[in-house]
Amino acid sequence: MSGEARAGTRIIKGVTKPLPAHVITSYDLGRDPAGDFCLRKVTSRRDTPMTEGERATNGETSRFAAVAGVGRCPEDSATRTVTPAEVAEPFVRTIPMPVPRPRIPPGHAITGLPAYLETRGTLSHRVGPEPTELGPIEVHATGAYYVDWGDGSPEEGPFSFEGEAYPTGRMVHTYRDTGTYTVTVRVAWSADWRLGGDSGTVPGLRTEASIPLEVRQLQAVRLR
């Protein structure tokens, strides 16, 4: 059914869809414009009713506010409805994304010869369903590798594949000078989320790892 949404419904891509059935009211402590503590009321909708633990937390917060003489936050003069995006983005940013474990066998490189980087990570990470105040959230994050070889050459990437050892590896670098360099492997993540019938993307996430790499020089020895 398409058209205007009636009370208790929302339109998603032109289709009228019922809102989650349960209206959830929660309380937490905030600060007013003067910097004093105040009691914040947040109302949201979700598919599941309030749990006993949530009721207990609300009761403890309200009792503390009453004993301490804490009043209602000014912005709570009207009920505010939390959107899925407001819940999803901070949740996604708390997820520990996978960190690569790079290495370059056999533990050093030789000038003039290619060094093969093994990333030993993953470019896909799924979380959920996990509970939130608007119901279960599911997250699928995908990443891409970037490599700084540490010798002043430009960062390389994005790579949508894993770095592998010789001879199949495709993350390869040739050093010209001896020395000890820091090789940094960075993963740029973008996380897609689904919550309460809505969806979105949180970009700009990253993990990285660095290793020291000694670059040596081989010299030919002429035997008589």
C-alpha positions as CSV (number, residue, x, y, z in Angstrom):
1,M,0.0,0.0,0.0
2,S,1.5,3.3,-1.0
3,G,0.6,6.9,-0.3
4,E,0.6,9.1,2.8
5,A,1.5,7.5,6.1
6,R,-1.2,7.5,8.7
7,A,-0.6,7.8,12.5
8,G,1.5,4.8,13.6
9,T,3.2,4.2,10.3
10,R,6.2,5.3,8.4
11,I,7.0,5.4,4.7
12,I,10.0,3.6,3.5
13,K,10.7,3.8,-0.3
14,G,7.1,4.8,-0.9
15,V,5.6,1.9,1.0
16,T,3.5,2.5,4.2
17,K,4.9,0.3,6.9
18,P,3.8,-0.1,10.6
19,L,6.0,1.4,13.2
20,P,7.4,-0.9,15.9
21,A,4.7,-1.6,18.4
22,H,6.3,-0.7,21.7
23,V,6.9,2.9,22.9
24,I,9.9,2.8,25.2
25,T,10.7,5.7,27.6
26,S,14.1,5.9,29.2
27,Y,15.8,8.3,31.6
28,D,19.5,9.3,32.0
29,L,21.4,12.2,33.4
30,G,22.5,15.1,31.2
31,R,23.5,18.7,31.7
32,D,21.5,21.9,31.1
33,P,23.0,25.0,29.4
34,A,24.3,26.2,32.7
35,G,26.3,23.0,33.2
36,D,24.1,21.6,36.0
37,F,22.8,18.0,36.1
38,C,19.3,17.4,34.7
39,L,17.1,14.4,34.0
40,R,16.8,13.6,30.3
41,K,13.8,11.7,29.0
42,V,14.1,9.8,25.7
43,T,11.2,8.1,23.9
44,S,11.7,5.5,21.2
45,R,9.8,2.8,19.4
46,R,10.9,-0.8,18.9
47,D,9.6,-4.3,18.3
48,T,10.3,-5.7,21.8
49,P,8.9,-4.4,25.2
50,M,11.0,-2.9,27.9
51,T,13.0,-5.5,29.9
52,E,13.1,-5.8,33.7
53,G,16.7,-4.6,33.7
54,E,15.7,-1.4,31.8
55,R,12.8,-0.8,34.2
56,A,15.2,-1.1,37.1
57,T,17.7,1.2,35.6
58,N,15.0,3.8,34.9
59,G,13.7,3.5,38.5
60,E,17.2,4.0,40.0
61,T,17.9,7.0,37.8
62,S,14.5,8.6,38.7
63,R,15.0,8.0,42.4
64,F,18.5,9.5,42.3
65,A,17.2,12.6,40.5
66,A,14.4,13.0,43.1
67,V,16.7,12.7,46.1
68,A,19.3,15.0,44.5
69,G,16.8,17.6,43.5
70,V,17.7,17.2,39.8
71,G,15.0,18.7,37.5
72,R,14.0,17.9,33.9
73,C,16.3,18.9,31.0
74,P,15.0,21.9,29.1
75,E,15.0,20.0,25.8
76,D,12.6,17.5,27.3
77,S,9.6,19.9,27.3
78,A,8.5,17.8,24.3
79,T,9.1,14.1,23.9
80,R,12.0,13.3,21.5
81,T,11.9,10.2,19.4
82,V,15.2,8.5,18.8
83,T,15.9,7.6,15.2
84,P,17.6,4.3,14.1
85,A,20.6,6.4,12.7
86,E,21.1,8.0,16.1
87,V,21.3,4.6,17.7
88,A,23.2,2.8,15.0
89,E,26.1,5.2,14.4
90,P,27.5,5.3,18.0
91,F,26.9,1.5,18.3
92,V,28.9,0.9,15.1
93,R,31.8,3.1,16.3
94,T,32.2,1.0,19.4
95,I,32.7,-2.2,17.4
96,P,36.3,-3.5,17.4
97,M,37.2,-3.9,13.8
98,P,39.7,-6.6,12.8
99,V,43.4,-5.6,12.9
100,P,45.9,-7.0,10.3
101,R,49.0,-8.9,11.5
102,P,51.5,-8.0,8.7
103,R,54.8,-9.7,8.1
104,I,57.4,-9.8,5.4
105,P,59.2,-13.2,5.3
106,P,61.9,-14.1,6.2
107,G,61.8,-11.1,8.5
108,H,64.0,-8.8,6.4
109,A,64.3,-7.5,2.8
110,I,67.2,-7.3,0.3
111,T,67.9,-4.1,-1.7
112,G,67.0,-4.5,-5.4
113,L,64.8,-7.6,-4.7
114,P,61.0,-7.6,-4.2
115,A,59.7,-7.8,-0.7
116,Y,56.3,-9.7,-0.4
117,L,53.9,-8.4,2.3
118,E,51.5,-10.8,4.0
119,T,48.6,-8.9,5.5
120,R,47.1,-11.8,7.6
121,G,43.8,-10.0,8.2
122,T,40.3,-9.9,6.8
123,L,38.3,-7.4,4.7
124,S,34.8,-8.5,5.9
125,H,33.4,-8.4,9.4
126,R,29.8,-9.1,10.6
127,V,28.2,-8.3,14.0
128,G,24.7,-9.1,15.2
129,P,22.0,-9.3,15.7
130,E,22.8,-7.3,18.9
131,P,20.1,-5.7,21.1
132,T,19.6,-2.0,21.2
133,E,16.8,0.3,22.5
134,L,15.2,0.1,19.0
135,G,15.6,-3.6,18.7
136,P,18.3,-5.9,17.1
137,I,20.9,-4.3,14.9
138,E,23.0,-6.1,12.3
139,V,26.3,-4.7,10.9
140,H,28.4,-5.7,7.9
141,A,31.7,-3.9,7.6
142,T,33.9,-4.1,4.5
143,G,37.5,-2.8,4.2
144,A,40.4,-2.1,1.9
145,Y,44.1,-2.2,2.6
146,Y,46.6,0.7,2.2
147,V,50.3,0.2,2.7
148,D,53.0,2.7,3.7
149,W,56.4,1.0,3.0
150,G,58.2,3.5,5.2
151,D,60.9,4.6,2.8
152,G,59.2,7.8,1.6
153,S,57.5,6.3,-1.4
154,P,53.7,7.1,-1.8
155,E,51.2,5.1,0.2
156,E,49.7,2.3,-2.0
157,G,46.1,1.2,-2.2
158,P,43.3,0.6,-1.9
159,F,43.8,-3.2,-2.2
160,S,40.7,-5.3,-2.1
161,F,42.6,-8.6,-1.5
162,E,45.0,-10.1,1.0
163,G,48.7,-9.7,0.8
164,E,50.3,-13.1,0.3
165,A,53.8,-14.7,0.3
166,Y,56.0,-15.3,-2.7
167,P,55.3,-16.2,-5.4
168,T,51.5,-15.4,-5.5
169,G,51.5,-12.2,-3.4
170,R,50.5,-9.0,-5.1
171,M,51.6,-6.5,-2.4
172,V,55.2,-6.1,-3.4
173,H,57.8,-3.4,-2.9
174,T,61.5,-3.1,-3.8
175,Y,63.8,-1.1,-1.5
176,R,66.8,0.8,-3.0
177,D,68.7,1.6,0.2
178,T,69.6,-0.4,3.3
179,G,68.3,0.6,6.7
180,T,65.4,-0.1,9.1
181,Y,62.0,1.0,8.0
182,T,58.5,1.0,9.5
183,V,55.9,-0.7,7.3
184,T,52.3,0.3,8.2
185,V,49.3,-1.6,7.0
186,R,46.0,0.4,7.3
187,V,42.5,-0.9,6.8
188,A,39.8,1.7,5.8
189,W,36.4,0.3,6.9
190,S,32.8,1.2,5.8
191,A,30.0,-0.4,7.9
192,D,26.5,-1.0,6.6
193,W,23.8,-1.3,9.4
194,R,20.2,-2.5,9.5
195,L,17.9,-1.5,12.4
196,G,14.2,-1.1,13.0
197,G,13.4,-1.4,9.3
198,D,16.0,1.3,8.3
199,S,19.5,1.0,7.1
200,G,22.6,3.2,6.6
201,T,26.3,3.3,6.3
202,V,29.0,4.5,8.7
203,P,32.2,5.4,6.8
204,G,35.6,6.6,8.0
205,L,36.5,3.7,10.3
206,R,40.1,2.4,10.4
207,T,42.5,-0.1,12.0
208,E,46.2,-0.4,11.4
209,A,49.3,-2.2,12.4
210,S,53.1,-1.5,11.9
211,I,56.2,-3.7,11.8
212,P,59.9,-2.8,11.7
213,L,61.7,-4.1,8.6
214,E,65.5,-4.3,8.2
215,V,66.7,-3.9,4.6
216,R,70.0,-5.5,3.9
217,Q,72.4,-5.6,0.9
218,L,74.0,-8.7,-0.6
219,Q,77.4,-8.5,-2.1
220,A,78.9,-11.0,-4.4
221,V,82.1,-12.6,-3.3
222,R,84.6,-13.8,-5.9
223,L,86.4,-17.0,-5.1
224,R,89.8,-17.7,-6.5
